[in-house]
Amino acid sequence: MDPAILRHKTTLTFDVVGTVIDFESGILEWMRPWLDAQGVTRSDADILTTFARAEDELQRNRADLPFTEMLPRIHARMMQWWGLPTDDAAADSFRASIADWPAFPDSAPALSALGEHYRLIAVTNADAWATDAMDRTVGGLFHGRVTCDEVGVNKPDARVFQHVLDKFGLAREEILHFGQSQYHDIGGARDFRLTVAWVERRQGAAGWGATPTPERVVEPDLHVTNLDELRQCLLD
């Protein structure tokens, strides 16, 4: 790693859903028993890519909605595409399940170590309620947060990253932004002229999983596959 990447860095801003929280496992853990109860069989890949397709549609048409509020709509759209009846109670249950989505095993140890040297700011398309729940999942390690319901728009919109600077009184040069999503984070942060680390959680797996397909793949300043690798790059 080029040591210049860390020059002047005081703050790590990061995506939460998909980077810290294993949202694909959370989606599948909720969706599999639901589909089984309907007598329907869908592959994991089909579930995840259909989720991504529905989220992409909402991102294009309702970028003001927090990811948390997209979840019931995503559920309904998935059921529609699969020819299944929509169910408001199930859609609400799917939304509520975000509080139970697991963290990646490396997330809490890595964030705990990094938090001793850098300020950790969660920058998420979720809302405050879900962000509080996800922070509890990793042991309350966030030092600050910026959420969609606070800004009024989702990443990759530049207004999200500008809000981070304004809220915390930061200069671009102080920030390393990291995330797993080329679609939501890497391209947008790079366009905003932030230093960027891509945590490619799906390295070696086919496709983009539950993350919408990006229009382009952006070369990051730092490329790792998990947060322990990021910790090693920044601290060892």
C-alpha positions in Angstrom: 0.0 0.0 0.0 1.2 3.5 -0.8 1.8 5.2 2.6 0.5 8.5 1.0 -3.0 7.0 1.1 -3.1 7.6 4.9 -1.5 11.1 4.9 -3.7 13.5 6.9 -6.4 10.8 7.5 -8.2 11.2 10.8 -11.6 9.6 10.0 -12.9 6.4 8.4 -16.3 6.7 6.9 -18.0 3.5 5.9 -21.0 1.8 4.5 -22.7 -0.5 6.9 -25.2 -2.7 5.1 -23.1 -5.2 3.1 -19.7 -4.0 4.5 -20.1 -4.4 8.3 -23.5 -6.2 8.3 -23.9 -9.4 6.2 -27.1 -8.4 4.5 -27.1 -11.2 2.0 -27.2 -13.7 4.9 -29.9 -11.7 6.6 -32.0 -11.6 3.4 -31.7 -15.3 2.8 -32.3 -16.2 6.5 -35.7 -14.4 6.3 -36.6 -15.2 2.8 -36.0 -19.0 2.7 -38.6 -20.0 5.3 -41.1 -17.5 3.9 -40.8 -19.0 0.4 -40.9 -22.6 1.9 -44.2 -21.7 3.6 -45.5 -20.7 0.2 -44.3 -24.0 -1.3 -41.9 -22.1 -3.6 -38.3 -23.0 -4.3 -35.9 -20.3 -5.4 -32.1 -20.5 -5.5 -30.0 -18.2 -3.3 -28.7 -16.5 -6.4 -32.2 -15.9 -7.7 -33.3 -14.4 -4.4 -30.3 -12.1 -4.1 -30.4 -10.9 -7.7 -34.1 -10.3 -7.6 -33.6 -8.3 -4.5 -30.9 -6.2 -6.3 -33.2 -5.6 -9.2 -36.0 -4.3 -7.0 -33.6 -2.1 -5.1 -32.2 -0.7 -8.3 -35.7 0.2 -9.4 -36.4 2.0 -6.2 -33.0 3.8 -6.2 -33.8 5.2 -9.6 -37.4 6.2 -8.8 -37.4 6.9 -5.0 -33.9 7.8 -4.0 -35.4 9.8 -1.1 -36.5 6.6 0.7 -34.1 5.1 3.3 -33.1 1.6 2.6 -35.1 0.5 5.6 -38.3 1.9 4.1 -37.4 0.3 0.7 -37.4 -3.2 2.2 -41.2 -3.6 2.3 -41.5 -2.3 -1.2 -38.7 -4.6 -2.3 -40.5 -7.5 -0.8 -43.7 -6.6 -2.6 -41.9 -6.2 -5.9 -40.2 -9.5 -5.6 -43.4 -11.3 -4.9 -45.0 -9.6 -7.9 -42.2 -10.7 -10.2 -42.5 -14.2 -8.8 -46.3 -14.4 -9.2 -46.9 -14.6 -5.5 -49.4 -12.7 -3.5 -48.2 -9.6 -1.7 -48.5 -9.6 2.1 -48.2 -6.4 4.1 -47.5 -8.2 7.3 -44.7 -10.2 5.7 -43.3 -7.1 4.1 -43.2 -5.4 7.4 -41.6 -8.4 9.0 -39.0 -8.3 6.3 -38.2 -4.7 7.1 -38.0 -5.5 10.8 -35.6 -8.3 10.2 -32.8 -5.8 9.5 -32.3 -5.5 13.2 -31.4 -9.2 13.3 -29.1 -9.3 10.3 -25.7 -10.6 11.4 -22.4 -8.8 11.3 -19.5 -10.3 9.4 -17.2 -12.1 11.9 -14.4 -9.7 11.2 -16.4 -6.5 11.6 -16.4 -5.9 15.3 -12.8 -6.9 16.0 -11.6 -4.8 13.1 -13.7 -1.7 13.9 -12.7 -1.9 17.5 -9.0 -1.8 16.6 -9.5 0.9 14.0 -11.5 3.0 16.4 -8.5 3.3 18.6 -6.7 5.3 15.9 -9.5 6.9 13.7 -12.9 8.3 14.2 -15.5 5.9 12.7 -18.5 7.4 11.0 -21.2 5.2 9.6 -22.6 6.6 6.3 -25.6 4.6 5.4 -28.7 4.6 3.3 -30.6 3.1 6.2 -32.5 5.2 8.7 -31.6 6.1 12.3 -33.6 3.2 13.7 -31.9 0.6 11.7 -28.5 2.2 12.1 -28.9 2.1 15.9 -29.8 -1.6 15.6 -26.8 -2.4 13.5 -24.5 -0.4 15.8 -25.7 -2.6 18.7 -25.0 -5.7 16.5 -21.3 -4.8 16.4 -21.1 -3.6 20.0 -21.7 0.2 19.7 -18.5 1.0 17.9 -19.7 3.9 15.7 -18.4 7.3 16.8 -20.9 9.1 14.5 -23.3 8.5 11.7 -25.0 10.0 8.7 -28.3 8.4 7.6 -30.6 8.7 4.7 -33.5 10.1 6.7 -31.1 12.8 8.0 -29.9 13.9 4.5 -33.1 13.1 2.5 -31.3 11.2 -0.2 -29.3 8.0 -0.7 -25.8 7.3 -1.7 -24.3 7.7 -4.3 -25.7 11.2 -4.3 -22.9 13.7 -3.6 -25.1 15.5 -1.0 -24.6 12.6 1.3 -20.8 13.0 1.3 -21.0 16.7 1.5 -23.2 16.3 4.6 -20.5 14.3 6.2 -18.0 17.1 5.7 -20.4 19.7 7.0 -21.7 17.8 10.0 -18.3 16.8 11.3 -16.3 19.7 10.1 -14.0 17.6 8.0 -11.9 18.2 4.9 -11.8 15.6 2.1 -8.2 14.9 2.8 -9.0 13.7 6.3 -11.3 10.9 5.1 -10.8 7.3 3.9 -14.2 6.0 2.8 -14.7 2.3 2.6 -17.5 0.0 1.4 -18.4 -3.1 -0.5 -20.8 -1.5 -3.0 -19.4 -0.2 -6.2 -23.0 0.9 -7.0 -23.6 2.9 -3.8 -20.2 3.8 -2.4 -17.1 3.4 -4.4 -18.1 5.3 -7.5 -19.9 8.1 -5.6 -17.1 8.6 -3.1 -14.5 8.7 -5.8 -16.6 11.2 -7.8 -16.6 13.3 -4.6 -12.8 13.1 -4.6 -12.5 11.0 -1.4 -9.8 8.4 -0.9 -11.6 5.1 -1.3 -11.1 1.5 -0.1 -13.2 -1.2 -1.8 -14.0 -4.1 0.6 -14.9 -6.6 -2.0 -16.9 -9.1 0.1 -18.0 -11.1 -2.9 -14.5 -11.6 -4.4 -14.5 -14.9 -6.2 -18.3 -15.1 -6.3 -20.3 -14.7 -9.5 -22.1 -11.4 -10.1 -23.0 -8.7 -7.7 -25.4 -10.6 -5.4 -28.0 -8.5 -3.7 -26.2 -5.3 -4.7 -27.4 -3.6 -7.9 -25.0 -3.8 -10.8 -22.9 -0.7 -11.1 -22.7 1.2 -14.3 -18.9 1.1 -14.0 -16.4 -0.5 -11.8 -14.1 2.2 -10.2 -10.5 1.5 -9.3 -10.1 2.2 -5.6 -7.1 3.5 -3.8 -7.1 0.4 -1.6 -8.6 -3.0 -2.4 -9.3 -5.6 0.3 -11.8 -8.5 0.7 -12.7 -8.0 4.4 -12.3 -5.6 7.3 -9.4 -7.6 8.9 -7.4 -7.0 5.7 -8.3 -3.3 5.9 -7.2 -3.2 9.6 -3.9 -4.8 8.7 -3.3 -2.3 5.8 -4.0 0.6 8.1 -2.5 -0.4 11.4 0.2 -3.1 10.9 
